[in-house]
């Protein structure tokens, strides 16, 4: 059986290349235990990669290195990478995937640059108007909710949102193992008559679909876990994402402030420390790793710039899940069925 090969932009994250390499080592141990044959292609500055690996032990890591002299920073224009930085680890990694020399591409680099470059180089799945990027958020039920879109397309036409729902439905069924994912449309009210004209039209499209559409959901429903997949445009989704990300910092600050009030309060916090850590773990982006760029002709997983080795490991795990589950094939078929 041929190995699964994953190209990694090892220069993309804030702590590159060490965290990316350590994440791959962690993943190699996990895949070894699962009996999976996985190879990694480290794309980046070869000298820095080899220097970082001198201090590490990696008995089960199977890898190769592709030298890329340029780095795409978080400040680079996302749309200019294809023209100005074709020797970057980001572009070369996606190009390796596009040429069939890797089955997936993973990056914790410039999100906009990954999205725009992947869309142009890999192309879109037939029937997809716009690719979408989502995020997982914790819920009261324990199972995370998938929020689509969180920034790929700021202004969405109804058909874009409808296609996001189809892709979210497929991803949730195959990767998350949810039999009939509940699809919700983010709105200012539950009533079908509320919202802007694009939202009203989207509601009508989803209502006529065979998906498990539960109607409009409000902001309070997102973390409540009312829906498994929540659909919105990239403008609203990005605001929701950034607000949700701030919750962990708020909770930690509140706990620290409570402990600072006195010895009794500090003892109470210490007594609750173990359950608190378990609760706060659900808010940790590392646990979810990265999110897929759905709708492109390939497997692209995008992670947080500050991704730790654990987060990188989980990104690589997501990539393997998408490949083995043939998520793209199912999206193609779902879009064909939509037209029938």
MILUM-495207 format. One record per residue: residue in one letter; x, y, z of N, C-alpha, C in turn. Coordinates in steps of 0.1 Angstrom, whole numbers, plus 5000, padded with zeros to 4 digits. Example, Ala and Ser with C-alpha at 12.3 -4.5 7.8 and 13.67 -1.06 7.14 Angstrom:
BEGIN
A513249435078512349555078513249675078S512849785071513749895071512950005079
end
This chain:
BEGIN
X500849885000500050005000500950125000X500650224991501450344990501250425002X502350495007502250585018501450705015X500850765026500250895024501350995027X501551095018502551195019501951335022X502451395032501951525036503051635035X502851735027503851845026503551945037X504551985044504452075056505252205053X504552315054505252445054505852465067X507152425068507852425081508352565085X508152665076508652795079507452895082X506252835083505052915083504652975097X504852895107504352935121505253035128X504853085139505553185147506853115153X506852985155507952915161508652815152X508552855139509152765128510652775129X511352655125510652535120510552425131X510952465144511052365154509652305158X508652385159507352335163506752245152X506952285140506452205129507152065129X508452065131509151935131508751855143X508651915154508251845166506851785165X505951865159504651815156504551695147X505451695137505551585128506051465135X506951485144507551365152506451305160X505651395167504551345175503551265167X503251325155502351255146502851125141X504151115139504750995134504550875144X504750915157504550815167503150765168X502150865167500750835167500350745155X500850785143500450705131501150565131X502350555137502950425139502150335147X501550385158500750305167499450255160X498950345151497750305143498050225131X499250195128499650115117499550185104X499650315104499450395092500850425086X500950425073502250455066502150595061X502850685068502750825065504150885063X504350965053505651025050505451175050X506451255055506351395055507351465046X506951565039507851645031507951785038X509151805044509451935050509852035039X509052135038509352245028509752365035X511052405033511552525040513052535038X513652625046515152645045515852515050X516452445041517052315045518052335056X518852435056519952445067519252465080X518152535081517452555094516752435098X516252365089515552235092516552135098X517652115091518652025096519252065109X519452195112519952235124518952205136X517652235133516652205143516552055146X516751975136516651825138517851765146X518951835146520151785153519851755168X518951835174518651825188517451725191X516951665181515651585183515951435180X515051355186515051215184513751185176X513851105165512651075157512850935151X512650835159512850695154511850645144X510650705144509650655135509250765124X510050865123509750975113510350935100X509450935090509950915076509651055069X510751105064510651245058511651265047X511351375040512351425030512251575031X513251645026513351795027513351855013X512551955011512552034998512952175002X514152214997514552355001513752464995X513352565003512652674999513252795006X513852884998514652995004513853115009X512653125004511753245008510753205019X510353305027509353285037508253385035X506953345036505853435035505453475050X505653605052505353645066503853675068X503453705080502053735082501653875077X502653955073502454085068502454095053X502753985046502753985032501353985026X501254055014499954055007499553915003X498453865008498053725004497953694989X497553794982497353774967498653784959X499753834966500953854958501953744959X501653644967502653534968502953454955X501853434947502053364935503053434925X503053564925503853644917505253674923X505253704936506553754941507253654950X506653544955507353454963507153304960X507453274947507253144942508353044948X509353094954510353014960510153004975X508953034980508653034994508152894998X508252855011507852725015506352715014X505552825014504152815013503752784998X504252854989503952834975504452694970X505752664974506252534969505552414975X505152434987504452324994503052294987X502352394983501052384976501352334962X502452374956502752334942503152184942X503852134953504151994954502851914954X501951964962500651894963499851894950X499952004943499152024930499751924920X501051904920501751814911501551664914X500951644925500651504929501851434936X502751514941503951464949503651464964X502451504967502051494981500551494981X499951424991498451404992497751514999X498551605006497951715014499051815017X498551935020499452045024498952105037X499952125047499652175060500452295063X499852405068500552525071499952595083X500852655091500452745102500852885098X500952915085501453045081500253135078X500553235069499653345066498353285060X497253285068496053225064495453275050X495453405048495053455036495853415024X497153405026498053365015497853215012X497653135022497352995020496052975012X495053045016493753035009493853084994X494453194992494453254978495353164969X496553124975497453044967496852914964X496252844973495752714971494552714961X493752824962492652834953493052844939X494152924936494652944923495452824918X496352774926497252664922496452534921X495652504931494952374931493652384923X493052504922491752514916490652474925X489352494921488252464929487652334924X486952264934486252144930485052184921X484752104911483752144902482452164909X481752274907480552304914480652394926X481952424930482152504941482352654937X481552744941481652884937482852954944X482952924957484052984965484452884976X485752854978486152774989485852845002X485752765012485452815026486452765036X486752845046487552805057486652815070X486652715078485852715090486752705103X486052695114486752675127485852595136X486452525145485752455155485652535168X484452535174484252605186483652515197X484052525209483452435219482052465222X481252365226479852385229479552325243X478352355248477852295261477752145260X477552085248477351945247478651865246X479751935245481051875244481551855230X480651825221481051815207481151955201X482251985194482452115189481552145177X481252265175480452315163481452365152X481052335140481852385128481252505123X481952615123481452745119482052775105X481252795095481652825081480852945077X481453055072482853075068483453175079X484753175081485353265090486353355084X486153385071487053485066487453475051X487053355045487553335031486753435022X485453455024484653545015483853635024X484153765023483453855032481953875029X481653895016480253905012479853785004X478853715009478453585002477153594996X477053534984475753514977475153394983X473753384981473053274987473653134983X474053124970474552994965475952964972X476653064976477953034983477552974997X476653035004476352985017475652845016X474952825006474252695004475352585001X476352624994477452524991478352505004X478452615012479152595025478452495033X477152495033476352405041476552255036X476652245023476852105017478252055021X479252145020480652105024480752075039X480152155047480152135062479452005065X478351975058477551855061478451735058X479151735047479951625043481151605053X481751715056482951715065482551655079X481351705084480951655097480551515097X479951465086479651325085480851235085X481751265076482951185074484051195085X484351315088485551335098485051325112X483951395115483451395129482551285132X482051205122481251085125479851115129X479351235125477951275129477051225118X476051135121475151075111474351175103X473651265109472851365102473151505109X474251565105474651695111473451795110X473251865122472251965122472852095116X472252145106472752265099471952385103X472652495108471952615112472452735104X471652825101471952955094472053065104X473153125106473353235116472553355112X471653405121470753515118470453595131X469753695130469353785141468153735148X467553635143466353575149466053435143X465253365150464853225146463853225134X463053335133462053335124462553335109X461853265101462353245087462153375079X461453475084461153605078462253705081X463153675090464153775095465453765087X466153875086467453875080467553955067X468753965062468954035049468353955037X468354015026467753935014468653815011X469953825011470753705008470453585019X470253625031469953525042468653465039X467653545035466353495033466353395021X467153435011467253344999467953215003X468953225011469753105016468853015024X468053075033467052995041466152915032X465752975021464852905012465552795005X466752815001467552704995467752585004X468152625016468452515026467152445030X466052515031464752455034464352345024X464752365012464352275001465352164999X466452165006467552065005467151945013X467951835011467751715018468651705031X469351815033470151825045469351845058X469851815069469151825082469251975086X468552065079468552205082467552235093X467952295104467152315115466652465115X466952545105466552685104467552775109X467052895112467953005117468452975131X469653015134470153005148470753145151X470753175164471253305168472653295174X473253405177474553405183474653325196X473653325204473653245216473653095214X473153055202473052915199474352845195X475352935191476552875186477252795196X477552845208478252775218477352685226X476052705224475052615231475052475224X475552475212475652345204474252315198X473452415195472152385189472352325175X473352365168473652305155475052245155X475252145146476552095144477452175134X476752235125477352325115476552455115X477252565116476652695115477252775103X476352825095476752885082476553035084X477553115079477453255078478453315068X478453445065479453495056480753515064X481853545057483153555063483353675072X482553775070482653895078482053865092X480853815093480253775106481053665112X481453565105482153445110483453485116X484153575110485453615116485353685129X484253775130484053845143483653745154X482753645150482453545160483653465165X484553425155485753355158486653435168X486953555164487853635173487253665187X485953685187485253695200485353575208X485153455202485253325209486653305214X487653345206489053325210489453405222X488753515224489053605236488453545249X487553445248486953395260487953325269X488853255263489853185271490653275280X491153385274491853495281491053555292X489753575289488853635299488653545311X488453415308488253315319489553305328X490653305321491953295329492153415337X491853535332492053655339491053665351X489853615349488853615360489253525371X489753405368490253305378491453365385X492353425378493553485385493153595394X492153685390491753795398491053745410X490253635409489553575421490553525431X491653455426492653395434493453505442X493553625436494353735441493653805453X492353765455491653835466492053795480X492653685481493053635494493453485495X493953445506494353305507493253205506X492053245511490853155510490453135495X490453245488490153245473491153155466X492453175469493553105463493352955465X493052915478492852775481491652715473X490552795471489452755464489752725449X490652815443491052795430491952665429X492852645439493652525439492852405440X491852405448490952295449490252255436X489952365429489152345416490152335404X491452325406492352335395492252225385X492052105389491951985380490752005371X489552025377488352035368488452165359X489052265365489152395357490052365344X491152295346492052265335491252185324X490452095329489652005319488652095312X488052185319487052275313487752375302X488852435307489552525298490152455286X490452325287491052255276490152255263X488852265265487852275254488052405246X488552505253488752635246490152645239X490952545241492352545236492352505221X492852605212492852575198493752455195X494752425204495652315201494952185200X493852165207493152045207492452015194X492052125187491452115174492352115162X493652155165494652155154494252265144X494152225131493852315121492452285115X492152365105490852345099491052335084X490252265077490352245062489952365054X490652385043490152475033489252395024X487952405026487052315019486652385005X486652294995486252344982487352354972X488552334976489752334967489952194962X490652174951490952044945492251994952X492051964965493251914972492851914987X493851874995493651875010494551975016X493952075021494752185027494252215041X495152205051494852225065495552345070X494852445075495452575080495352585095X496452615101496452625116496852765120X496752785133497052905140498552935139X498953065138500353095137501153055149X500453055161501153015173501152865176X500752785166500552645168501752575175X501452505185502352425193502652295186X503652215190503752085184502551995185X501752005196500551935197499551975187X499452115185498552165174498952115160X500252115158500752065145500351915143X500551845154500251695153498751675149X497851755156496451745153496051795139X496851895134496651935120496951825110X498051755113498451645104497451525105X496851505117495851405119494651445111X494251565111493051615103493351585088X494551615084494851595070494651445066X495151355074495051215071493551175071X492751225081491351195081490651235069X490951355064490251405052490651315040X491951285039492451195028491751065028X491850995040491350855041489750855039X489150965043487650965042487251015028X488151055020487851105006486751215007X486951305016486051415018485751495004X486851514997486651584984485751514974X485951384974485051294965483651304969X483351304982482051314987481451454984X482251554985481751694982481351704967X482251644959481851644944480551574942X480351454948479151384946477951454951X478051524963476951594969476551714960X477551774954477251894945476551844932X476951724928476251664916474851634920X474651574931473251534936472351664938X473051774941472251894943471651944931X472251914919471751964906470651874901X470651744906469651654901468251684906
end
